[in-house]
Amino acid sequence: MDEFDEIVREFLLESYENLDQLDRDLVALEQEPDAHPLLQSIFRTIHTIKGTSGFLAFAKLEALTHAGEGLLARLRDGGLRLTQARTTALLELMDAVRGILASIESTGAEDDRDYSDLVGVLKTLQEPTSDVDDTVVRAADGMAGARAGAAGTGPSGPPMTGLNPMGFGPARLCGVPATGRMYMSFSWANRPKDSTLPSANRTR
């Protein structure tokens, strides 16, 4: 194993551990949506992944986490409130990051999925305008048509039971119909883990 491979291995291990902590922070944030320490912890996790992915030239991961970092910074600083749309987008971000990390671990490279839609939603949700949620829903509905004919499997895990209009993980995990909107009712605390995704509980 050369030096670069060792750096990537350590990056993956650290990222999985940080994402496990982020899971716990998101559970707590559901109960305290204005808790600054929780928002700061979540921001720090995404900021760390973004910085290292940029250094390692993982461009998709860097773009995703950069967009998520911008949204989290606004939430942390009190410029935005945590709405259902923003919560959903953050869940989508977590699934996408885990999927890319799994691809890097198994193949040494990022997956071939196009995450530009999710990046766009994360950026749109940084706007404090009152109609931003409706804007995002219209965008998500348009994305549904493009993804509806795709194969019934995600980047990893079992066959999807339906496609979220945004086309990412929570539809697989929560069974949201393909015609549903992104405003789904679920609790992050009760969100099942995808057993095919790597975990930090591994031998170093």
Secondary structure as GFF3:
##gff-version 3
##sequence-region A 1 204
A	DSSP	alpha_helix	3	31	.	.	.	ID=ss1
A	DSSP	alpha_helix	36	55	.	.	.	ID=ss2
A	DSSP	alpha_helix	59	76	.	.	.	ID=ss3
A	DSSP	alpha_helix	84	107	.	.	.	ID=ss4
A	DSSP	alpha_helix	116	124	.	.	.	ID=ss5
A	DSSP	alpha_helix	132	148	.	.	.	ID=ss6
A	DSSP	alpha_helix	169	174	.	.	.	ID=ss7
A	DSSP	three_ten_helix	188	190	.	.	.	ID=ss8
###
